């Protein structure tokens, strides 16, 4: 379709939706953007302290219009006074948490919401997002079932104090403060906004904020509470509200877009529950609980929470993590990992949630164990002999050198049986955490959840090393049933829906896909990992970490006998 025609259609659709909306709420008092002019007097509502909104004055300085984007420049004034009998706005200018504050004409018709200001401004200038823009882009998907929210309205006392009255209808008024959170519990990651407009067609729909927040645009489900403002903290750079949630959770932020957020009251979000237990060596055990919203950065939020607890441990100690993850339809994943800049827990969650934001994580349990650094061994070096062929079978002698924090080295030698297909291949030897990271990164985005879970459980011993092979990209790999692995088509210019063209693995070849779209090329699935051997080292009770690779080479035949070795194969 011609781009100009498509744009024209979008404009027409928007105008129709907007006109129908304005017609239905005209009695509620919406001031059309084209009737606003410079010099108009106005007033707004926001919470300065406590929970009740208070009035402030304003004047329209100018209006701007460029395509879809419409803006109103206003100068604020008045408002309540502080304890020194000074106007708060004169001390703070426009402050953080004020976004969404509704602004009205002197006759009481709503103009828009406070959305933008400038750091270090000497006067409280603000840019309003017109109310027409905020309500005109209401996505119809809000009327459809959302997999990120509960179908019912459960009483969730774990979030905040609640009287357990499920019959009460939640509500919020324009100008009231609200909080929405990426995660909450022992610590919070929350932001503050102000309610702008309640939809008269559906009192459970509330328009807020006037701008996008957090970069997570589109359909979301973030918990929503009313807020209580403790104070406004003045700053030369950017003043801000300090606010806390009050009362029970009211609903969810269901949409985050360039012209603000849309809240649905009574719709409670699904979440990822996580418990963290810290065994801090000689100190008292610490337990904490968290709840993470399903977002595209849930893995980062989980890592942030874990790192906060980890940083409570004395820096002279090492911290090891025992991880248990329960996922719908899969057996429990059990893994170990030393805590670094990123966490293995976050990687696991990201792999099973990903871009689809599927609510499949039933629970995450993390136990952080502090231990003296001298109980940690680092893999320093690995050497391997050439392949020995003994009675038709191939073996390789592997020498592993580890060291402790004091520089003391330990050498262990094991003889491993090697399949012929791995001759002249680079093999990896790594601790369980490094192996788990490779499993997750090499299979990211693939529909092989049960396989990944099984592999992760196979590398769950932190007192051992693992020998494994990473299949090269494009390499021909056979499944157990000899059918080809999943093949997909990808291209530089994806379709709008980013569809994936897949080949039926039951077919004998990739030619099962006929005449792929122009610009698409045939690629093998992302590399996969084969876990070959678990290597038990004699240093029992020591935590092993590190990763090395080596190339397996063929040597002349030999009739040497093979000693039994302390290792086992999967």
C-alpha positions as CSV (number, residue, x, y, z in Angstrom):
1,X,0.0,0.0,0.0
2,X,1.2,3.4,-0.8
3,X,2.7,5.1,2.3
4,X,0.8,8.3,1.7
5,X,-2.5,6.5,1.4
6,X,-1.7,4.5,4.5
7,X,-0.9,7.7,6.4
8,X,-4.1,9.3,5.2
9,X,-6.1,6.3,6.4
10,X,-4.5,6.5,9.8
11,X,-5.3,10.2,10.0
12,X,-8.9,9.6,9.0
13,X,-9.3,6.7,11.6
14,X,-7.8,8.9,14.3
15,X,-10.1,11.8,13.5
16,X,-13.1,9.5,13.5
17,X,-12.1,8.0,16.9
18,X,-11.3,11.4,18.3
19,X,-14.5,13.0,17.1
20,X,-16.6,10.1,18.4
21,X,-14.9,10.3,21.7
22,X,-15.2,14.1,22.0
23,X,-18.8,13.9,21.1
24,X,-19.5,11.4,23.9
25,X,-17.7,13.4,26.6
26,X,-18.5,16.9,25.5
27,X,-20.8,17.2,28.4
28,X,-17.8,16.4,30.6
29,X,-16.1,19.5,29.4
30,X,-13.2,18.9,27.0
31,X,-11.7,22.0,25.5
32,X,-10.8,21.3,21.8
33,X,-7.1,22.1,21.0
34,X,-8.0,24.5,18.2
35,X,-10.0,26.7,20.6
36,X,-7.1,27.2,22.9
37,X,-5.1,30.5,22.4
38,X,-2.3,32.4,24.0
39,X,-3.2,34.5,27.0
40,X,-5.9,32.1,28.2
41,X,-6.1,31.8,32.0
42,X,-6.2,28.3,33.4
43,X,-5.7,26.3,36.6
44,X,-4.4,22.8,37.4
45,X,-4.7,20.2,40.1
46,X,-1.9,18.2,41.7
47,X,-0.9,16.9,45.2
48,X,1.6,19.0,47.0
49,X,1.4,17.1,50.3
50,X,-0.8,14.2,51.6
51,X,-3.4,12.7,49.3
52,X,-5.7,15.6,48.3
53,X,-5.1,17.6,45.1
54,X,-4.7,21.4,45.4
55,X,-5.1,24.1,42.8
56,X,-2.4,26.1,41.1
57,X,-2.8,28.9,38.5
58,X,-1.4,29.0,35.0
59,X,-1.5,31.0,31.7
60,X,-1.3,29.8,28.1
61,X,1.9,31.2,26.6
62,X,1.7,29.6,23.2
63,X,0.5,26.6,21.3
64,X,2.3,24.4,18.8
65,X,1.1,22.0,16.1
66,X,3.2,19.8,13.8
67,X,1.4,16.8,12.3
68,X,0.1,14.6,15.0
69,X,2.1,16.3,17.7
70,X,0.3,19.2,19.5
71,X,1.7,21.0,22.5
72,X,0.6,23.8,24.8
73,X,3.2,26.0,26.6
74,X,2.0,27.4,29.9
75,X,3.5,29.3,32.8
76,X,2.5,28.1,36.3
77,X,2.0,30.2,39.4
78,X,0.2,30.3,42.7
79,X,-0.6,27.1,44.5
80,X,-0.2,26.3,48.2
81,X,2.4,27.8,50.4
82,X,5.1,26.1,52.5
83,X,5.8,26.6,56.2
84,X,7.8,29.7,55.4
85,X,4.7,31.2,53.8
86,X,6.4,31.0,50.3
87,X,4.6,29.6,47.3
88,X,5.9,26.1,46.8
89,X,6.0,26.5,43.0
90,X,8.2,29.5,43.3
91,X,10.7,27.3,45.2
92,X,10.5,24.1,43.2
93,X,9.3,25.2,39.7
94,X,7.7,22.2,37.8
95,X,8.6,19.1,39.8
96,X,8.9,15.3,39.2
97,X,5.7,13.5,39.8
98,X,3.7,16.4,38.5
99,X,3.4,14.7,35.1
100,X,-0.3,14.1,34.3
101,X,-1.6,17.0,36.5
102,X,-4.8,18.0,34.7
103,X,-5.1,21.6,33.5
104,X,-8.5,23.3,33.0
105,X,-9.9,26.5,31.6
106,X,-11.4,29.0,34.0
107,X,-14.8,27.5,33.0
108,X,-13.6,24.1,34.1
109,X,-13.0,22.5,30.7
110,X,-10.0,20.2,30.6
111,X,-7.1,21.3,28.3
112,X,-4.5,18.6,28.9
113,X,-1.8,17.4,31.3
114,X,1.5,18.7,32.5
115,X,4.1,16.6,30.7
116,X,7.4,18.4,30.1
117,X,9.7,21.0,31.7
118,X,13.3,21.9,31.7
119,X,16.1,21.4,34.2
120,X,17.6,24.5,35.8
121,X,14.6,26.6,34.7
122,X,14.2,29.9,36.6
123,X,10.4,30.0,36.1
124,X,7.8,27.2,36.2
125,X,7.2,26.8,32.5
126,X,5.6,23.5,31.4
127,X,4.4,21.9,28.2
128,X,1.0,20.3,28.2
129,X,0.0,17.2,26.3
130,X,-3.5,18.1,24.9
131,X,-6.3,15.9,26.3
132,X,-7.3,15.1,22.7
133,X,-4.0,13.4,22.1
134,X,-4.2,11.4,25.3
135,X,-7.7,10.0,24.7
136,X,-7.6,9.8,20.9
137,X,-5.1,7.0,20.8
138,X,-6.9,4.6,23.2
139,X,-5.9,1.2,21.8
140,X,-8.8,-1.2,21.2
141,X,-6.7,-4.0,22.6
142,X,-7.6,-2.8,26.0
143,X,-11.0,-4.2,25.3
144,X,-9.6,-7.6,24.6
145,X,-8.4,-10.3,27.1
146,X,-4.9,-9.6,28.4
147,X,-2.7,-12.5,29.4
148,X,-0.7,-10.3,31.8
149,X,-3.7,-9.7,34.1
150,X,-5.8,-12.0,36.2
151,X,-9.2,-13.0,34.9
152,X,-10.6,-12.4,38.3
153,X,-9.9,-9.8,41.0
154,X,-8.1,-11.7,43.8
155,X,-7.5,-10.2,47.2
156,X,-3.7,-9.9,47.3
157,X,-2.8,-8.9,50.9
158,X,0.9,-9.4,50.2
159,X,1.0,-6.1,48.3
160,X,-0.2,-3.7,50.8
161,X,-2.7,-3.2,53.7
162,X,-6.2,-4.2,52.6
163,X,-9.5,-4.7,54.4
164,X,-10.2,-7.6,52.1
165,X,-13.4,-6.0,50.8
166,X,-13.5,-7.2,47.2
167,X,-16.9,-5.6,46.6
168,X,-15.5,-2.1,46.9
169,X,-15.0,-0.4,43.5
170,X,-11.5,1.1,43.2
171,X,-11.3,4.7,42.1
172,X,-8.9,7.6,41.6
173,X,-9.7,11.3,41.0
174,X,-8.0,13.7,38.5
175,X,-5.1,15.4,40.2
176,X,-4.4,12.5,42.7
177,X,-0.9,11.0,42.9
178,X,-0.3,7.4,41.9
179,X,2.6,5.0,41.9
180,X,3.4,2.3,39.3
181,X,6.2,-0.3,39.8
182,X,8.4,-2.6,37.9
183,X,9.0,-4.6,41.1
184,X,8.0,-4.3,44.7
185,X,8.4,-6.0,48.1
186,X,11.6,-5.8,50.2
187,X,12.7,-3.0,47.9
188,X,10.8,-1.0,45.3
189,X,11.4,0.2,41.8
190,X,8.5,2.6,41.3
191,X,7.7,5.9,39.6
192,X,5.3,8.6,40.4
193,X,2.6,10.2,38.2
194,X,-0.7,12.1,38.4
195,X,-4.1,11.0,37.2
196,X,-5.5,13.2,34.5
197,X,-8.9,12.1,33.2
198,X,-11.4,9.4,34.0
199,X,-13.2,8.0,31.0
200,X,-16.9,8.9,31.3
201,X,-17.8,5.8,29.2
202,X,-16.0,3.5,31.5
203,X,-15.0,4.8,35.0
204,X,-12.5,2.0,35.3
205,X,-10.3,3.6,32.5
206,X,-8.1,6.4,33.6
207,X,-5.8,8.5,31.4
208,X,-2.6,9.6,33.0
209,X,1.0,11.0,32.8
210,X,0.9,12.8,29.4
211,X,4.1,11.1,28.2
212,X,5.8,7.7,27.9
213,X,7.6,6.4,30.9
214,X,10.5,4.0,31.1
215,X,10.8,3.2,27.4
216,X,8.6,0.1,27.7
217,X,6.0,1.2,25.2
218,X,2.9,-0.7,24.2
219,X,0.7,-3.1,26.1
220,X,2.0,-3.7,29.6
221,X,0.6,-4.6,33.1
222,X,2.2,-2.7,35.9
223,X,0.7,-2.5,39.4
224,X,-1.0,0.8,40.2
225,X,-1.5,2.3,43.7
226,X,-2.8,5.7,45.0
227,X,0.1,7.7,46.4
228,X,0.6,9.8,49.5
229,X,3.1,12.7,49.1
230,X,5.4,13.4,52.0
231,X,7.0,16.5,50.5
232,X,8.3,18.3,47.4
233,X,12.1,18.4,47.5
234,X,13.4,21.6,45.9
235,X,16.4,21.3,43.6
236,X,18.3,23.7,41.3
237,X,18.3,20.9,38.7
238,X,14.9,19.2,39.0
239,X,12.6,19.2,42.0
240,X,10.6,16.0,42.8
241,X,7.8,14.6,44.9
242,X,8.5,12.0,47.6
243,X,5.5,9.7,47.6
244,X,4.5,6.3,49.0
245,X,1.7,3.9,48.1
246,X,-1.4,4.1,50.2
247,X,-4.1,1.5,50.5
248,X,-4.5,-1.7,48.3
249,X,-3.5,-2.1,44.7
250,X,-6.1,-0.5,42.5
251,X,-5.4,-1.9,39.1
252,X,-2.8,-1.9,36.3
253,X,-1.1,0.4,33.9
254,X,-2.3,-1.3,30.8
255,X,-0.8,0.9,28.1
256,X,2.3,3.1,27.9
257,X,2.6,5.4,24.9
258,X,4.0,8.7,23.7
259,X,0.9,10.6,24.9
260,X,0.7,9.0,28.3
261,X,-0.5,5.9,30.1
262,X,-3.9,4.2,30.3
263,X,-4.9,2.6,33.6
264,X,-7.5,-0.1,34.1
265,X,-8.9,-0.1,37.6
266,X,-9.7,-3.5,39.1
267,X,-7.4,-5.4,36.7
268,X,-4.6,-6.8,38.8
269,X,-1.3,-7.8,37.1
270,X,0.3,-11.2,37.1
271,X,3.8,-11.2,38.5
272,X,7.0,-13.2,39.1
273,X,7.4,-14.0,42.8
274,X,11.0,-14.3,44.1
275,X,12.4,-15.1,47.5
276,X,16.1,-14.4,48.4
277,X,17.8,-16.0,51.4
278,X,21.2,-14.7,52.4
279,X,23.4,-17.1,54.4
280,X,26.0,-14.4,55.3
281,X,28.6,-16.7,56.8
282,X,28.8,-16.0,60.5
283,X,26.0,-13.4,60.5
284,X,22.3,-13.7,60.9
285,X,20.4,-15.2,57.9
286,X,18.4,-12.6,55.9
287,X,15.2,-13.4,54.0
288,X,13.4,-11.1,51.6
289,X,10.5,-11.4,49.1
290,X,10.0,-9.6,45.8
291,X,7.4,-9.4,43.1
292,X,8.4,-8.6,39.5
293,X,6.0,-7.3,36.8
294,X,6.2,-9.0,33.4
295,X,8.2,-6.5,31.4
296,X,10.9,-6.7,28.7
297,X,13.5,-5.8,31.4
298,X,12.3,-8.2,34.1
299,X,15.7,-10.0,33.9
300,X,17.5,-6.8,34.6
301,X,15.2,-6.0,37.5
302,X,15.8,-9.4,39.0
303,X,19.5,-9.0,38.6
304,X,19.3,-5.6,40.3
305,X,17.5,-7.0,43.3
306,X,19.9,-9.9,43.7
307,X,22.9,-7.7,43.4
308,X,21.6,-5.4,46.2
309,X,21.4,-8.3,48.6
310,X,24.8,-9.6,47.4
311,X,26.4,-6.3,48.1
312,X,25.4,-6.6,51.8
313,X,28.1,-9.3,52.1
314,X,31.6,-8.4,53.2
315,X,33.9,-7.9,50.2
316,X,36.4,-10.4,51.7
317,X,33.9,-13.2,51.0
318,X,32.8,-15.0,47.9
319,X,29.1,-15.3,47.2
320,X,27.6,-18.4,45.6
321,X,24.0,-18.7,44.4
322,X,21.7,-21.6,44.6
323,X,18.9,-21.0,42.1
324,X,15.5,-22.8,41.8
325,X,13.0,-21.7,39.1
326,X,9.5,-23.2,38.7
327,X,8.1,-22.8,35.2
328,X,4.6,-23.8,34.0
329,X,4.7,-27.1,32.3
330,X,8.4,-27.9,33.2
331,X,10.1,-29.6,36.0
332,X,12.0,-27.4,38.5
333,X,15.2,-25.9,37.2
334,X,18.0,-26.2,39.7
335,X,21.3,-24.4,39.2
336,X,24.3,-22.8,40.9
337,X,26.2,-19.7,40.0
338,X,28.6,-17.1,41.4
339,X,27.1,-13.7,41.4
340,X,28.7,-11.2,39.0
341,X,27.6,-8.1,37.2
342,X,24.7,-10.0,35.7
343,X,22.9,-12.9,37.2
344,X,22.2,-16.4,36.0
345,X,18.7,-16.1,37.5
346,X,17.9,-13.1,35.3
347,X,19.1,-15.0,32.2
348,X,16.9,-18.0,33.0
349,X,13.8,-15.7,33.4
350,X,14.6,-13.8,30.2
351,X,14.9,-17.1,28.3
352,X,11.5,-18.3,29.3
353,X,9.7,-15.0,29.2
354,X,11.5,-13.1,26.5
355,X,9.8,-10.7,24.1
356,X,6.5,-12.6,24.3
357,X,6.0,-11.7,28.0
358,X,4.4,-15.1,28.7
359,X,3.4,-15.4,32.4
360,X,5.0,-18.8,32.9
361,X,7.3,-18.2,35.9
362,X,5.6,-19.6,38.9
363,X,8.3,-18.9,41.4
364,X,12.0,-18.1,41.8
365,X,14.0,-19.0,44.9
366,X,17.6,-17.8,45.3
367,X,19.9,-18.7,48.2
368,X,23.1,-16.6,48.4
369,X,25.8,-18.3,50.3
370,X,28.9,-16.4,51.5
371,X,32.1,-18.4,51.8
372,X,35.8,-17.5,52.4
373,X,37.6,-16.8,49.2
374,X,40.2,-19.5,49.9
375,X,37.4,-22.0,49.3
376,X,37.1,-20.9,45.6
377,X,39.3,-22.5,42.9
378,X,39.9,-20.8,39.5
379,X,40.5,-22.8,36.4
380,X,43.8,-21.5,35.1
381,X,44.9,-23.9,32.4
382,X,43.8,-26.9,30.5
383,X,46.0,-29.1,28.3
384,X,44.9,-32.2,26.3
385,X,46.9,-34.9,24.7
386,X,46.3,-36.0,21.2
387,X,43.6,-38.6,20.7
388,X,44.6,-42.1,21.7
389,X,42.9,-44.9,19.8
390,X,42.6,-48.0,22.1
391,X,40.8,-51.0,20.7
392,X,38.8,-49.0,18.3
393,X,37.8,-46.4,20.8
394,X,39.1,-42.8,21.2
395,X,40.4,-41.3,24.5
396,X,42.0,-38.1,25.5
397,X,44.0,-37.3,28.6
398,X,43.1,-33.9,30.0
399,X,45.2,-32.0,32.5
400,X,43.4,-29.4,34.5
401,X,45.3,-26.7,36.6
402,X,43.4,-24.8,39.2
403,X,44.6,-22.2,41.8
404,X,43.3,-20.6,45.0
405,X,43.4,-17.0,46.1
406,X,46.9,-17.6,47.6
407,X,48.3,-18.7,44.2
408,X,48.6,-22.4,45.2
409,X,48.1,-24.6,42.2
410,X,46.4,-28.0,41.9
411,X,46.7,-30.3,38.9
412,X,44.3,-33.1,38.1
413,X,44.4,-35.4,35.1
414,X,41.5,-37.3,33.7
415,X,41.1,-39.6,30.7
416,X,37.9,-39.0,28.8
417,X,36.3,-41.0,26.1
418,X,35.7,-39.0,22.9
419,X,33.2,-39.7,20.1
420,X,34.7,-39.6,16.6
421,X,32.5,-36.7,15.5
422,X,34.3,-34.5,18.0
423,X,37.8,-35.1,16.6
424,X,39.2,-31.8,15.3
425,X,36.5,-29.9,17.2
426,X,36.9,-27.2,19.8
427,X,35.5,-28.4,23.1
428,X,34.7,-26.4,26.2
429,X,35.5,-27.1,29.8
430,X,33.7,-24.8,32.3
431,X,32.1,-24.5,35.6
432,X,28.3,-25.0,35.9
433,X,27.5,-21.3,35.8
434,X,29.5,-20.7,32.7
435,X,28.0,-23.7,31.0
436,X,24.5,-22.6,32.0
437,X,25.2,-19.1,30.5
438,X,26.2,-20.8,27.2
439,X,23.1,-23.0,27.3
440,X,20.9,-19.9,27.7
441,X,22.7,-17.6,25.2
442,X,23.0,-20.2,22.5
443,X,19.4,-21.3,22.7
444,X,17.8,-17.9,23.3
445,X,14.5,-17.4,21.6
446,X,14.1,-21.0,20.6
447,X,11.0,-23.1,21.4
448,X,13.0,-25.7,23.3
449,X,12.0,-24.9,26.9
450,X,12.1,-28.5,28.2
451,X,15.4,-29.2,26.5
452,X,17.0,-26.1,28.1
453,X,15.6,-27.0,31.5
454,X,17.1,-30.5,31.2
455,X,20.5,-29.1,30.2
456,X,20.5,-26.6,33.0
457,X,19.8,-29.3,35.6
458,X,22.7,-31.3,34.1
459,X,25.2,-28.6,35.0
460,X,24.0,-27.8,38.5
461,X,27.1,-29.0,40.5
462,X,29.3,-26.1,41.5
463,X,32.0,-28.5,42.7
464,X,32.6,-29.9,39.3
465,X,33.6,-28.9,35.7
466,X,31.7,-29.8,32.5
467,X,32.9,-30.8,29.1
468,X,30.6,-29.7,26.3
469,X,30.5,-28.8,22.6
470,X,28.9,-25.8,21.0
471,X,27.7,-26.5,17.5
472,X,28.8,-24.0,15.0
473,X,26.3,-21.8,13.3
474,X,25.0,-23.4,10.1
475,X,26.3,-26.8,11.2
476,X,24.2,-29.8,10.2
477,X,22.9,-31.3,13.4
478,X,20.6,-34.3,13.8
479,X,18.0,-34.7,16.5
480,X,17.7,-38.1,18.3
481,X,15.0,-39.1,15.7
482,X,17.4,-38.2,12.9
483,X,15.1,-35.4,11.7
484,X,16.8,-32.1,10.9
485,X,16.7,-29.3,13.5
486,X,14.4,-26.4,13.1
487,X,15.3,-24.3,10.1
488,X,14.0,-20.8,9.7
489,X,14.1,-18.0,7.2
490,X,15.2,-14.5,8.2
491,X,16.1,-11.3,6.4
492,X,17.4,-7.9,7.0
493,X,14.0,-6.3,6.4
494,X,11.4,-8.1,8.5
495,X,7.8,-7.8,7.8
496,X,5.7,-5.6,10.1
497,X,4.6,-8.5,12.2
498,X,8.2,-9.9,12.3
499,X,6.8,-13.3,11.3
500,X,9.1,-16.4,11.3
501,X,8.9,-18.9,8.5
502,X,9.6,-22.3,9.9
503,X,10.2,-25.6,8.2
504,X,8.4,-28.7,9.5
505,X,11.2,-30.8,11.2
506,X,9.4,-34.0,10.0
507,X,10.2,-33.2,6.5
508,X,13.4,-34.7,5.0
509,X,14.9,-31.4,3.9
510,X,14.6,-27.6,4.0
511,X,13.2,-27.7,0.5
512,X,9.9,-28.2,2.2
513,X,9.6,-24.4,2.1
514,X,8.6,-23.4,-1.5
515,X,9.5,-20.0,-3.0
516,X,10.3,-18.0,0.1
517,X,9.6,-14.3,0.0
518,X,12.1,-12.1,-1.9
519,X,14.9,-11.0,0.4
520,X,14.7,-13.9,2.8
521,X,17.6,-16.3,3.1
522,X,18.0,-19.8,4.5
523,X,19.8,-20.0,7.9
524,X,20.3,-22.8,10.4
525,X,19.0,-22.5,13.9
526,X,21.2,-20.9,16.5
527,X,24.0,-23.0,17.9
528,X,23.1,-25.7,20.4
529,X,25.1,-27.3,23.1
530,X,25.9,-30.9,23.8
531,X,27.0,-31.7,27.4
532,X,29.5,-34.6,27.1
533,X,31.0,-35.2,30.5
534,X,30.9,-34.1,34.1
535,X,34.5,-33.9,35.6
536,X,34.7,-34.4,39.3
537,X,37.9,-32.9,40.8
538,X,39.6,-34.3,44.0
539,X,39.3,-30.9,45.8
540,X,36.0,-31.6,47.5
541,X,34.1,-28.8,49.2
542,X,35.8,-26.2,46.9
543,X,33.8,-24.0,44.5
544,X,35.2,-24.3,41.0
545,X,34.9,-21.4,38.5
546,X,36.4,-20.7,35.0
547,X,36.2,-21.7,31.4
548,X,38.7,-22.9,28.8
549,X,38.6,-24.6,25.4
550,X,40.9,-27.1,23.6
551,X,41.1,-28.7,20.3
552,X,40.9,-32.5,20.0
553,X,43.5,-34.0,17.7
554,X,44.0,-37.6,16.4
555,X,47.2,-39.6,17.3
556,X,48.6,-42.9,16.1
557,X,46.8,-46.0,17.3
558,X,47.9,-47.6,20.6
559,X,47.2,-50.8,22.5
560,X,47.6,-49.3,25.9
561,X,45.1,-50.3,28.5
562,X,42.7,-47.7,29.7
563,X,42.4,-47.1,33.5
564,X,39.1,-46.4,35.1
565,X,38.5,-42.8,35.7
566,X,36.3,-40.8,38.0
567,X,33.9,-39.3,35.6
568,X,30.5,-40.1,34.1
569,X,28.7,-39.4,30.9
570,X,25.2,-38.2,30.4
